[in-house]
Structures are given as structure tokens and as C-alpha cells.
């Protein structure tokens, strides 16, 4: 009898080991990161490069913008359709960039930093085209109504490719603000590897923010065809604060920090207590970024306002881990649940801000303040890990919601390109309605595996139907994947050894020789334009953090004339870090707002920190009394 009892027990134990090895071994976050970045190559519009790894895709949308007299070739299709929607595309690029800014080193260690930067640049190259004038921004190519009437791969599409724009007469502050936010963090990402491109992106970001702030209005009131698909329910105040936060982080220009301080209460940054974060509602993201500035000691006189931002950030974080005043709904299996259609977008965005905020708190050696008491930052990271593990297969259905990861993932994705035979395999033209009859209605698996795509996910009870017509659950989106990049990179590295509150220095995608230790130097001033002014720079401090050396430079500008200096414009090139003591003015720097003039014989001093040789400082213009 004892032997009969023991044998079933042993068999059961053996069954568990054989059937659930993945659960015992944990997930391969590096593989998931690689696949999630690859997905963006499947979403590319335009002329595909030779380096294209998703080989079943081909060129598409080659006449985009032509009828409007502008080149809008490129960019990303947002989801399973063939429309280029500007608002979610911009949010996608912003979140990819934030992922690289925070966890670029981990991506580099995994060999994925170059691919992530390529994915970002595919978006920013398009935004540069879409912003041909300071106060003009193209925010959509294609019409969702006609596009959804057809089921065609991008290479065959015959639908209307009209381009829609916002301008001073038809404003779109949310669209322009988000696109400014999509240009500013990439300027940090490319600062080391492509400084000229970085400066170009920052220039566009400045112009777009000014356009958004000066000509206020909701973009879907101007581009009405977007209302059915990407309506801006939250309005534009969150995007104005969001873009100001990113512009401050990218430029260290005091103007944008002051903007956050002055407008935090009026625009809802300190008032909205959020339970979601995504392409429409940015408040939780703004609050997290401003909390970072506060923890970095940058708030200055705005500290009381910034603390109110932080309180709202922590309201969101406490709600995520079930210790808040209003906890976020979860499925029985533990997944965040916000809505039936593409719920996964909220899962990845929330997981990302929880991850970075955990690292911010750890870097500052402080804890999360929840109604039930202080909570260690590690609980936020554990929460993010639980969400990612659910996505990758630790759920009641044992389903991976990332296509191509694991053994059990969606096979019938609501995606035109993946569900129709590759153009490279069969050039036969797929008609608008014929695509529905021949390909959409097929019960078999997609002919092309949409590797790395994160689909919409299960319902409130962890149920999921792998059916192509079940768009609420089986359609992927770029903005599902973008925040996931950072979380996967963070989880792949194990315990954090990085101080997230130090100045962001994104590693270059290729190995470069280390820079020699800089020496104090005098920056020459062109005699023709600035003889009365002398500029002297010197290094005043240096320190090493996590293997990287940072330098503090002090720059003194002296008025050597007999007259007061009424205005000053300085050109500062090769600046890769924060700067204090000057006011940003367009593409140059001016006297700080509290200084109306610089008397004869007096000097003004400003400082900056970065991990390179001194910046190139010169006078581009001045006025004497």
C-alpha cells in the first residue's frame, strides 16, 4: 500500500518538472527584449533599409504627403492597420527614448542598444519631415475609416493617403506637445553618438513646444478624422507639462522648470490623482519626472509645488501595488485591468513608471509613502516584474501575450501585414475587400510571425480568444511595446547598480576610445563681434560614479567695456549635461531672467556638468548701453 501511494506522488512531481520547466527556470528577459524591439521593424512605413531584419515586409507608403506637397514617407503604422497616427506614434518614440535614457547601459550589455536607437530614429526622422515649419505639424497620414474598410498589406494599400495637419488656424496643442516630447529625449539619446542630429532634434522640440503653448487647442478638433480612433479625452494640459518636463531634462533650461512650477496647479499636474498612464493621459508620467527633479535637488523655489507633483506620483504608485487610497483593478491572475480594448497598453506603461520610480527612490535612499505606511522601493520593482511575468506566460491560461515568445502565443493576430502572405513570397495584388474574403476570414495561423508584438491581452477574468476578428484582444500596438523595452532591460540586469539620479549619459552603440582628461582652457572670442567681452573656462571639480568620470566647469564672462551690457547671446556647442546660471533663448543662451544688465567691469559666471571636454562657448551677439 505504501509503495502504491508513493508512486503516484513521484509521478506527479515528475509531471510538474517536465511540464513547467519555464516556470521553474524563470523568463528570458533578454530574449523578450530582443523580440520586443524587433517588432518595430515590422511596423515600419516607407523605404526599408538594407539592415531590415523583418524580411517578410517590403517598402510601402512611398507617396505619403505628395498630394500635400510635403514628403511624409516613413514613420510607423500604429497597430494592425496602415494609418500613421501622429499622437500615439509620438508617445511611442517618447517612451522608447525614456527606456534608453534610463536603461541604455543594460541594453548595451544585451547587444540591443543599437537596435533600440535605430527604432527611435525611424520615428524622429519622420517627425522632422512632419514638422516643415515652426508652426506646422502633420499629425496623420491616411484615414482610419477608409483604411478599416479594407484588409490589405501595406505594400498593396489603395486607401486614401491624405495628410492632415495642425497650424495656428487649426491648433493641436496635445499633438504638438507630445511631438515635442518625442523630440527632446531622443536629443539625449543621440547626444554622444550623433551630436548634430541631437541638436536638430532639440531645435524642433523647442519650436513645437512654443507652437503648442502659443496656439492652444485640441488636435482632434482640427484633425477630426482622428476622433474615432485617438480622441484626446484628457485635453492638452498634460502634454504641455509633459513636454516642458522633457525639454528641461534635455536642455537644463530654467524656463521649462519654471513652467512646471508656475503651471503645475492650474494645468492639473498637482491636482490629478491618476489610475492610468498612456498615449492620451500623461499626468502620471509628468508627476514621475517632476518627482525625479525634486529628488535630484533641482526644484529650487518650486520645491513646494514639486512636492505636490510627487504626492500624486506616489498616489499612482501606491494604487499599483494595492496599498493606496484608490487601488487599481486587477484580474484574478494579477494583471492590471483598465478596459476591454487593448488593455495591455496600460499594463506596460504603468510597469515602466513603477520601475523607474523604484530606482529613483533607491538612488535617493528613500521609500514610497503610502496611506498604509512607508513601502520599500523594491515592492514597485516586484510589481513590475509580476506584470511582465504575466505577459510572458505566468498566467491562468499559460499564454504568452508576446508573439514569438514561449511555446503558446497568439497565432491569429489582428494585423494586416502578418495575416496576409508576404509580398516577397507572392506579388499577387490583394484587393481591398478581397483581403477580408481570402485572408482575414482564414482560421489558420498567420503566414508571417509578428515576432515581439504585444497583443491587447485578456479580459477582466483572464480569458482570451485567439481569433483574428477579436481586435480588442489580438491587435498589437507600438505603444504597448515601447514602455516594455525599459522594464525588460532593467529586469535582464538583475539588482540595480546604477544611480538613476545622476545626469543621463546614454552609452554610444559602438565602442569608442576614452576621452583624455580635459584641461582648463580659454575660449577665444571673435574680435569682430565681441571684443569688449572675455570668456574664461576652467574645470573646478571632477568625480567618478559607476565607472564614468564627470567634470564641473565654471565659465566666466567679463564685460571689459566702459558701458553696461544690456543683452547677451552666447553660442554653446558640444554641451552634454546640465547648465546653471543662464537663460535659454532660442538656439542660444542669454543673461538670467533676474539680471537686466551686466555693468562695466563686472562678470557673470555659469556652470555645467558633463562627462566630456569643455563645451565650445562663444559670443554670437550683444548690445551695450
Secondary structure in CASP SS format (residue, H / E / C, confidence):
PFRMAT SS
TARGET T0000
AUTHOR 0000-0000-0000
METHOD secondary structure of the structure
MODEL  1
X C 1.00
X H 1.00
X H 1.00
X H 1.00
X H 1.00
X H 1.00
X H 1.00
X H 1.00
X H 1.00
X H 1.00
X H 1.00
X H 1.00
X H 1.00
X H 1.00
X H 1.00
X H 1.00
X H 1.00
X H 1.00
X H 1.00
X C 1.00
X H 1.00
X H 1.00
X H 1.00
X H 1.00
X H 1.00
X C 1.00
X C 1.00
X C 1.00
X H 1.00
X H 1.00
X H 1.00
X H 1.00
X H 1.00
X H 1.00
X H 1.00
X H 1.00
X H 1.00
X H 1.00
X H 1.00
X H 1.00
X H 1.00
X H 1.00
X C 1.00
X E 1.00
X C 1.00
X E 1.00
X C 1.00
X C 1.00
X C 1.00
X C 1.00
X C 1.00
X C 1.00
X C 1.00
X C 1.00
X C 1.00
X C 1.00
X C 1.00
X C 1.00
X C 1.00
X E 1.00
X C 1.00
X C 1.00
X C 1.00
X C 1.00
X C 1.00
X H 1.00
X H 1.00
X H 1.00
X C 1.00
X C 1.00
X C 1.00
X C 1.00
X C 1.00
X C 1.00
X C 1.00
X E 1.00
X C 1.00
X C 1.00
X C 1.00
X C 1.00
X C 1.00
X C 1.00
X C 1.00
X E 1.00
X E 1.00
X H 1.00
X H 1.00
X H 1.00
X H 1.00
X H 1.00
X H 1.00
X H 1.00
X H 1.00
X H 1.00
X H 1.00
X H 1.00
X H 1.00
X H 1.00
X H 1.00
X H 1.00
X H 1.00
X H 1.00
X H 1.00
X H 1.00
X H 1.00
X H 1.00
X H 1.00
X H 1.00
X H 1.00
X C 1.00
X C 1.00
X C 1.00
X H 1.00
X H 1.00
X H 1.00
X H 1.00
X H 1.00
X H 1.00
X H 1.00
X H 1.00
X H 1.00
X H 1.00
X H 1.00
X H 1.00
X H 1.00
X H 1.00
X H 1.00
X H 1.00
X H 1.00
X H 1.00
X C 1.00
X C 1.00
X E 1.00
X C 1.00
X C 1.00
X E 1.00
X E 1.00
X E 1.00
X E 1.00
X E 1.00
X E 1.00
X C 1.00
X C 1.00
X H 1.00
X H 1.00
X H 1.00
X H 1.00
X H 1.00
X H 1.00
X C 1.00
X C 1.00
X C 1.00
X C 1.00
X C 1.00
X C 1.00
X C 1.00
X C 1.00
X C 1.00
X C 1.00
X C 1.00
X C 1.00
X C 1.00
X E 1.00
X E 1.00
X E 1.00
X E 1.00
X E 1.00
X C 1.00
X C 1.00
X E 1.00
X C 1.00
X C 1.00
X H 1.00
X H 1.00
X H 1.00
X H 1.00
X H 1.00
X H 1.00
X H 1.00
X H 1.00
X H 1.00
X H 1.00
X H 1.00
X H 1.00
X H 1.00
X H 1.00
X H 1.00
X H 1.00
X H 1.00
X C 1.00
X C 1.00
X C 1.00
X C 1.00
X C 1.00
X H 1.00
X H 1.00
X H 1.00
X H 1.00
X H 1.00
X H 1.00
X H 1.00
X H 1.00
X H 1.00
X H 1.00
X H 1.00
X H 1.00
X H 1.00
X H 1.00
X H 1.00
X H 1.00
X H 1.00
X H 1.00
X H 1.00
X H 1.00
X C 1.00
X C 1.00
X C 1.00
X C 1.00
X H 1.00
X H 1.00
X H 1.00
X H 1.00
X C 1.00
X H 1.00
X H 1.00
X H 1.00
X H 1.00
X H 1.00
X H 1.00
X H 1.00
X C 1.00
X C 1.00
X C 1.00
X C 1.00
X C 1.00
X C 1.00
X H 1.00
X H 1.00
X H 1.00
X H 1.00
X H 1.00
X H 1.00
X H 1.00
X H 1.00
X H 1.00
X H 1.00
X H 1.00
X H 1.00
X H 1.00
X H 1.00
X H 1.00
X C 1.00
X C 1.00
X H 1.00
X H 1.00
X H 1.00
X H 1.00
X H 1.00
X H 1.00
X H 1.00
X H 1.00
X H 1.00
X H 1.00
X C 1.00
X C 1.00
X C 1.00
X C 1.00
X C 1.00
X C 1.00
X C 1.00
X C 1.00
X C 1.00
X C 1.00
X C 1.00
X C 1.00
X C 1.00
X C 1.00
X C 1.00
X C 1.00
X C 1.00
X C 1.00
X C 1.00
X H 1.00
X H 1.00
X H 1.00
X H 1.00
X H 1.00
X H 1.00
X H 1.00
X H 1.00
X H 1.00
X H 1.00
X H 1.00
X H 1.00
X H 1.00
X C 1.00
X C 1.00
X C 1.00
X C 1.00
X H 1.00
X H 1.00
X H 1.00
X H 1.00
X H 1.00
X H 1.00
X H 1.00
X H 1.00
X H 1.00
X H 1.00
X H 1.00
X H 1.00
X H 1.00
X H 1.00
X H 1.00
X H 1.00
X H 1.00
X H 1.00
X H 1.00
X H 1.00
X H 1.00
X C 1.00
X C 1.00
X C 1.00
X C 1.00
X C 1.00
X C 1.00
X C 1.00
X C 1.00
X C 1.00
X E 1.00
X C 1.00
X C 1.00
X C 1.00
X C 1.00
X C 1.00
X E 1.00
X C 1.00
X C 1.00
X C 1.00
X C 1.00
X C 1.00
X C 1.00
X C 1.00
X H 1.00
X H 1.00
X H 1.00
X H 1.00
X H 1.00
X H 1.00
X H 1.00
X H 1.00
X H 1.00
X H 1.00
X H 1.00
X H 1.00
X H 1.00
X H 1.00
X H 1.00
X H 1.00
X H 1.00
X H 1.00
X H 1.00
X H 1.00
X H 1.00
X C 1.00
X C 1.00
X C 1.00
X E 1.00
X E 1.00
X E 1.00
X C 1.00
X C 1.00
X E 1.00
X E 1.00
X E 1.00
X C 1.00
X C 1.00
X H 1.00
X H 1.00
X H 1.00
X H 1.00
X H 1.00
X H 1.00
X H 1.00
X H 1.00
X H 1.00
X H 1.00
X H 1.00
X H 1.00
X H 1.00
X H 1.00
X H 1.00
X C 1.00
X C 1.00
X C 1.00
X C 1.00
X C 1.00
X C 1.00
X C 1.00
X E 1.00
X C 1.00
X E 1.00
X C 1.00
X C 1.00
X C 1.00
X C 1.00
X C 1.00
X C 1.00
X E 1.00
X C 1.00
X C 1.00
X C 1.00
X C 1.00
X C 1.00
X C 1.00
X H 1.00
X H 1.00
X H 1.00
X H 1.00
X C 1.00
X C 1.00
X C 1.00
X C 1.00
X C 1.00
X C 1.00
X C 1.00
X C 1.00
X C 1.00
X C 1.00
X C 1.00
X C 1.00
X C 1.00
X C 1.00
X H 1.00
X H 1.00
X H 1.00
X H 1.00
X H 1.00
X H 1.00
X H 1.00
X C 1.00
X C 1.00
X C 1.00
X C 1.00
X C 1.00
X C 1.00
X C 1.00
X C 1.00
X C 1.00
X C 1.00
X C 1.00
X C 1.00
X C 1.00
X E 1.00
X C 1.00
X C 1.00
X C 1.00
X C 1.00
X C 1.00
X C 1.00
X C 1.00
X C 1.00
X C 1.00
X C 1.00
X C 1.00
X C 1.00
X C 1.00
X C 1.00
X C 1.00
X C 1.00
X H 1.00
X H 1.00
X H 1.00
X H 1.00
X C 1.00
X C 1.00
X C 1.00
X H 1.00
X H 1.00
X H 1.00
X H 1.00
X H 1.00
X H 1.00
X H 1.00
X H 1.00
X H 1.00
X H 1.00
X H 1.00
X H 1.00
X H 1.00
X H 1.00
X H 1.00
X C 1.00
X C 1.00
X C 1.00
X C 1.00
X C 1.00
X C 1.00
X C 1.00
X C 1.00
X C 1.00
X C 1.00
X C 1.00
X C 1.00
X C 1.00
X C 1.00
X C 1.00
X C 1.00
X C 1.00
X C 1.00
X C 1.00
X C 1.00
X C 1.00
X C 1.00
X C 1.00
X C 1.00
X C 1.00
X C 1.00
X C 1.00
X C 1.00
X C 1.00
X C 1.00
X C 1.00
X C 1.00
X C 1.00
X C 1.00
X H 1.00
X H 1.00
X H 1.00
X H 1.00
X C 1.00
X C 1.00
X E 1.00
X E 1.00
X E 1.00
X E 1.00
X E 1.00
X E 1.00
X E 1.00
X E 1.00
X E 1.00
X E 1.00
X E 1.00
X E 1.00
X E 1.00
X C 1.00
X C 1.00
X E 1.00
X E 1.00
X E 1.00
X E 1.00
X E 1.00
X E 1.00
X E 1.00
X E 1.00
X E 1.00
X E 1.00
X E 1.00
X E 1.00
X C 1.00
X C 1.00
X C 1.00
X C 1.00
X C 1.00
X E 1.00
X E 1.00
X E 1.00
X E 1.00
X E 1.00
X E 1.00
X E 1.00
X E 1.00
X E 1.00
X C 1.00
X C 1.00
X C 1.00
X C 1.00
X C 1.00
X E 1.00
X E 1.00
X C 1.00
X C 1.00
X E 1.00
X E 1.00
X E 1.00
X C 1.00
X C 1.00
X E 1.00
X E 1.00
X E 1.00
X C 1.00
X C 1.00
X C 1.00
X C 1.00
X C 1.00
X C 1.00
X C 1.00
X E 1.00
X C 1.00
X C 1.00
X C 1.00
X C 1.00
X E 1.00
X E 1.00
X E 1.00
X E 1.00
X E 1.00
X E 1.00
X E 1.00
X E 1.00
X C 1.00
X C 1.00
X C 1.00
X C 1.00
X C 1.00
X E 1.00
X E 1.00
X E 1.00
X E 1.00
X E 1.00
X E 1.00
X E 1.00
X E 1.00
X E 1.00
X C 1.00
END
